[in-house]
Amino acid sequence: MEALLSLKLGNATRSKKTLEEVMSEISRNAQARGLTPEVLESILNDE
């Protein structure tokens, strides 16, 4: 997850997108790949 965020933030600095646009794109991609709020909560609670 950290690697994906790092890549997306790197792309954002080169593409002139706003942080909000980048975050929305990440959210849409995660949802399209099946990441639900429940799955995310489970991942975060496993730490």
N, C-alpha and C positions, 0 to 999 in steps of 0.2 A: 504494500500500500504506500509505503514511504517512497519507494522508487517511482511509482506512478505519479505521485504528487510532485516529486522533484522534476520529472520529465515534463509534466504539464506546466509547472511554473517556469521552467526554462523556455518552453515554447511560447508562453505568454509574454515573456520579456522581449522576445524577438518579433512577435506578431502584433504588438500594440493593442491587444485586447485588454479590457478592464478586468480587474480581479473578479468582479461580479460575473462577467461573461465566462471567465475561465472556470469559476466555481460552478456555474450553471451547467456548463458543458461536462464537467467531471461528474456532476450529479446525474445528468441524463445518461451518460455512458454507464455509470454504475447501475442505475435502475434497469437499463436495457440488458445488462449482463446478469440480472437477477438479484442484485443487492437490495434487500428490503430493510426497513428500519429495524426489524427484529433480528435479521442476520448481522447488521452493523452493531447493534447492541450486544449481541453474543460475542462478536469479535472483540469489541472494546472491553467487555467484562472478563475475557480470558487472560488478561495481563496479570 
